[in-house]
Amino acid sequence: MRCPYCKHPDSRVVDSREAEDGLLIRRRRSCQECGKRFTTVEESILAVVKRSGVTEPFSRTKVASGVRKACQGRPVDDDALAVLAKRVEDEIRAKGMAEIPSNEVGLAILGPLRELDEVAYLRFASVYRSFESVEDFAAEIEALRDNRETGAEATQ
């Protein structure tokens, strides 16, 4: 890392700390030449590749606003949406990829949204999976019922 004071190309890391839920690393550095200290911030960028091929940074805000539309009129508050967006980001980052297709983001949203609100899940899934008929809705509702029954049996 180049010193911002004397432009010497070598510095020593004195201290490292995580910030913002581990998304950033702050490093306190000392210049080997002039001895002055400075701080650097490292951030891991997660990029989303859209269908058109355009790449943009992952945004929790964008995830929350997309899910908010599916939750209109439902008893879901902004805190729950923020938690959902964080879960989605954690799941995506856990895959260890620097770039992820946008459809993977949609898939990552479906699971936490199903747990949060089944009606909102059906709304989101109908758009995301391009439901074309009542049968598509019926099949998804049946899958939700089966999942609920399986979950109830597992807790007994």
MITI-737973 format. One line per field, with one value per residue: x, y, z of N, C-alpha, C in turn. Coordinates in steps of 0.02 Angstrom, whole numbers, always signed. Layout:
<rs>
nc1 <- X	... .
nc2 <- Y	... .
nc3 <- Z	... .
cac1 <- X	... .
cac2 <- Y	... .
cac3 <- Z	... .
cc1 <- X	... .
cc2 <- Y	... .
cc3 <- Z	... .
</rs>
This chain:
<rs>
nc1 <- +42	+32	+102	+6	+67	+209	+221	+289	+310	+291	+213	+170	+56	-27	-141	-294	-468	-636	-780	-950	-1033	-936	-915	-826	-652	-550	-392	-255	-111	+68	+191	+340	+443	+423	+361	+235	+62	-84	-252	-332	-469	-544	-651	-757	-822	-977	-1046	-1187	-1245	-1344	-1482	-1462	-1328	-1264	-1171	-1191	-1168	-1212	-1359	-1432	-1538	-1605	-1650	-1737	-1832	-1888	-1946	-2033	-2135	-2203	-2251	-2349	-2488	-2481	-2442	-2301	-2155	-2032	-1914	-1915	-1900	-1773	-1697	-1723	-1661	-1528	-1507	-1519	-1409	-1305	-1319	-1289	-1158	-1096	-1080	-963	-930	-877	-953	-1125	-1264	-1419	-1533	-1498	-1501	-1637	-1680	-1619	-1695	-1821	-1831	-1812	-1918	-2031	-2035	-2060	-2184	-2315	-2408	-2351	-2240	-2299	-2343	-2220	-2154	-2240	-2215	-2075	-2052	-2130	-2272	-2402	-2529	-2679	-2656	-2520	-2512	-2590	-2512	-2400	-2457	-2498	-2372	-2327	-2419	-2384	-2254	-2278	-2349	-2252	-2157	-2231	-2244	-2111	-2085	-2156 .
nc2 <- -59	+106	+248	+387	+507	+515	+440	+320	+149	+46	-17	-55	-162	-116	-136	-226	-224	-283	-212	-152	-274	-366	-343	-247	-212	-128	-62	-13	+69	+86	+188	+131	+212	+356	+345	+389	+365	+288	+251	+117	+53	-96	-176	-305	-332	-378	-431	-421	-504	-458	-513	-452	-445	-341	-283	-252	-181	-283	-250	-228	-145	-142	-273	-276	-178	-238	-352	-289	-245	-364	-385	-293	-234	-336	-403	-358	-286	-152	-186	-326	-346	-294	-386	-500	-462	-455	-590	-647	-587	-641	-778	-778	-727	-831	-925	-895	-828	-698	-636	-650	-724	-638	-715	-807	-728	-705	-837	-854	-767	-826	-933	-872	-780	-862	-913	-795	-737	-818	-779	-666	-730	-812	-713	-655	-767	-796	-696	-704	-836	-838	-877	-947	-993	-1041	-1166	-1167	-1085	-1164	-1280	-1229	-1186	-1308	-1366	-1283	-1319	-1455	-1439	-1372	-1472	-1572	-1506	-1493	-1626	-1656	-1586	-1653 .
nc3 <- +0	-46	+34	+84	+115	+90	-22	-25	-71	+22	+167	+338	+418	+561	+638	+621	+590	+585	+508	+493	+498	+458	+325	+287	+305	+411	+408	+501	+462	+450	+383	+310	+275	+308	+431	+467	+509	+438	+382	+298	+202	+164	+51	+5	-149	-211	-356	-464	-603	-729	-836	-959	-967	-908	-769	-598	-433	-290	-197	-44	-19	-140	-148	-37	-77	-189	-133	-47	-130	-157	-32	-7	+82	+171	+335	+360	+415	+394	+461	+461	+324	+306	+378	+302	+181	+223	+257	+129	+65	+144	+114	-23	-24	+44	-53	-112	-230	-340	-434	-469	-549	-584	-573	-475	-363	-352	-325	-201	-126	-118	-19	+116	+107	+96	+226	+294	+246	+174	+76	+19	-29	-129	-217	-256	-310	-415	-507	-520	-561	-672	-679	-775	-774	-683	-635	-612	-498	-412	-401	-335	-216	-166	-146	-43	+58	+74	+120	+241	+311	+318	+395	+514	+552	+577	+694	+789 .
cac1 <- +0	+72	+91	-24	+107	+274	+213	+330	+266	+288	+187	+161	-10	-21	-202	-349	-533	-694	-831	-1012	-1050	-884	-912	-768	-595	-511	-323	-212	-46	+124	+237	+407	+490	+415	+337	+167	+10	-144	-301	-361	-531	-551	-719	-768	-877	-1017	-1078	-1244	-1246	-1414	-1494	-1436	-1255	-1240	-1152	-1200	-1155	-1268	-1389	-1484	-1594	-1642	-1684	-1792	-1884	-1921	-1988	-2085	-2192	-2240	-2278	-2399	-2550	-2467	-2414	-2228	-2127	-1967	-1861	-1916	-1872	-1700	-1669	-1726	-1609	-1464	-1503	-1507	-1339	-1262	-1324	-1254	-1086	-1072	-1063	-893	-921	-872	-1010	-1180	-1319	-1476	-1582	-1477	-1525	-1708	-1686	-1600	-1750	-1881	-1833	-1829	-1984	-2080	-2039	-2085	-2254	-2330	-2444	-2300	-2199	-2336	-2341	-2152	-2140	-2280	-2180	-2007	-2055	-2174	-2332	-2442	-2597	-2703	-2624	-2454	-2525	-2614	-2455	-2358	-2495	-2494	-2304	-2326	-2455	-2343	-2197	-2304	-2365	-2188	-2129	-2270	-2226	-2043	-2084	-2192 .
cac2 <- +0	+167	+298	+448	+565	+518	+397	+260	+93	-7	+1	-112	-163	-112	-162	-241	-234	-289	-161	-163	-345	-403	-327	-204	-221	-67	-78	+43	+55	+131	+192	+108	+266	+418	+329	+414	+314	+303	+197	+96	+15	-145	-198	-357	-313	-432	-404	-457	-503	-458	-552	-416	-448	-285	-301	-198	-204	-309	-199	-252	-99	-163	-335	-258	-142	-287	-394	-245	-244	-426	-383	-240	-255	-392	-379	-366	-220	-138	-223	-394	-344	-284	-451	-543	-440	-476	-663	-659	-569	-691	-840	-768	-721	-896	-964	-879	-803	-625	-616	-698	-707	-609	-767	-837	-683	-721	-901	-843	-730	-868	-970	-829	-749	-913	-914	-731	-728	-862	-743	-626	-779	-831	-655	-648	-826	-794	-653	-729	-899	-826	-919	-931	-1018	-1056	-1229	-1150	-1063	-1221	-1324	-1196	-1189	-1378	-1375	-1249	-1362	-1514	-1416	-1357	-1536	-1605	-1469	-1509	-1694	-1656	-1558	-1698 .
cac3 <- +0	-53	+86	+57	+132	+54	-82	-21	-89	+72	+233	+382	+450	+634	+668	+574	+622	+542	+517	+457	+495	+425	+253	+277	+350	+421	+427	+522	+432	+466	+326	+326	+258	+348	+497	+479	+509	+399	+383	+234	+209	+111	+45	-44	-193	-238	-416	-491	-676	-752	-897	-1017	-965	-869	-701	-549	-365	-252	-154	+2	-27	-199	-129	+8	-113	-232	-91	-19	-176	-146	+36	+0	+114	+216	+399	+358	+426	+362	+496	+435	+256	+313	+399	+243	+133	+253	+248	+58	+51	+176	+76	-86	-9	+65	-113	-127	-299	-345	-477	-465	-594	-550	-556	-412	-310	-345	-290	-131	-93	-110	+44	+173	+97	+112	+299	+318	+230	+118	+23	-16	-66	-190	-263	-283	-351	-477	-554	-531	-599	-730	-680	-833	-768	-616	-616	-583	-430	-373	-388	-285	-153	-142	-120	+22	+105	+88	+161	+307	+343	+332	+451	+573	+571	+603	+761	+835 .
cc1 <- +44	+53	+61	+17	+170	+275	+259	+286	+258	+261	+176	+92	+1	-81	-254	-413	-587	-743	-892	-1026	-998	-877	-851	-713	-557	-441	-286	-142	+5	+172	+307	+459	+483	+387	+266	+118	-50	-189	-324	-424	-536	-623	-723	-830	-911	-1056	-1134	-1242	-1318	-1420	-1464	-1359	-1224	-1225	-1161	-1187	-1219	-1293	-1443	-1547	-1638	-1681	-1746	-1848	-1922	-1969	-2045	-2146	-2235	-2275	-2331	-2464	-2542	-2436	-2339	-2199	-2057	-1910	-1857	-1886	-1797	-1666	-1669	-1670	-1540	-1455	-1487	-1434	-1291	-1260	-1284	-1179	-1056	-1054	-992	-880	-919	-930	-1062	-1235	-1380	-1528	-1563	-1499	-1599	-1720	-1669	-1654	-1807	-1885	-1850	-1897	-2040	-2090	-2071	-2160	-2270	-2366	-2395	-2255	-2234	-2335	-2272	-2137	-2179	-2246	-2112	-2006	-2102	-2232	-2376	-2514	-2615	-2670	-2555	-2462	-2546	-2557	-2410	-2392	-2492	-2424	-2297	-2361	-2414	-2284	-2220	-2319	-2301	-2154	-2165	-2254	-2156	-2039	-2119	-2149 .
cc2 <- +62	+218	+361	+511	+570	+475	+336	+198	+39	+19	-63	-106	-166	-145	-174	-253	-240	-233	-179	-236	-386	-390	-283	-225	-155	-87	-13	+25	+107	+129	+172	+163	+326	+406	+353	+357	+337	+241	+182	+55	-31	-170	-251	-339	-376	-404	-451	-449	-510	-498	-519	-419	-391	-308	-240	-225	-231	-255	-231	-209	-120	-227	-318	-223	-190	-331	-353	-244	-307	-426	-329	-268	-314	-366	-391	-295	-213	-175	-295	-397	-334	-348	-499	-526	-460	-551	-681	-644	-620	-756	-835	-765	-789	-941	-950	-855	-727	-597	-670	-677	-683	-662	-804	-793	-698	-786	-894	-806	-777	-903	-926	-796	-799	-917	-851	-724	-769	-827	-700	-671	-798	-774	-650	-706	-824	-750	-683	-791	-896	-875	-897	-954	-1028	-1120	-1217	-1128	-1122	-1268	-1294	-1197	-1259	-1393	-1341	-1291	-1423	-1496	-1402	-1422	-1573	-1572	-1485	-1579	-1697	-1631	-1603	-1753 .
cc3 <- +0	+1	+55	+71	+91	-9	-82	-32	-35	+138	+272	+414	+526	+668	+613	+614	+570	+559	+476	+444	+456	+351	+237	+325	+351	+443	+444	+499	+454	+406	+349	+315	+305	+418	+512	+473	+467	+400	+312	+250	+150	+111	-10	-85	-219	-297	-439	-567	-698	-817	-958	-1020	-926	-797	-657	-480	-332	-205	-110	-7	-86	-186	-87	-30	-160	-192	-61	-64	-167	-79	+46	+29	+161	+281	+404	+365	+394	+396	+471	+364	+258	+333	+341	+194	+158	+244	+176	+42	+82	+138	+10	-75	+11	+6	-136	-198	-298	-386	-474	-513	-555	-532	-492	-353	-298	-309	-217	-92	-76	-42	+104	+167	+113	+188	+326	+307	+167	+61	-17	-57	-132	-241	-297	-331	-416	-529	-571	-574	-659	-733	-738	-826	-694	-590	-585	-510	-386	-355	-333	-217	-123	-114	-52	+75	+124	+134	+233	+345	+361	+392	+516	+599	+602	+674	+812	+861 .
</rs>
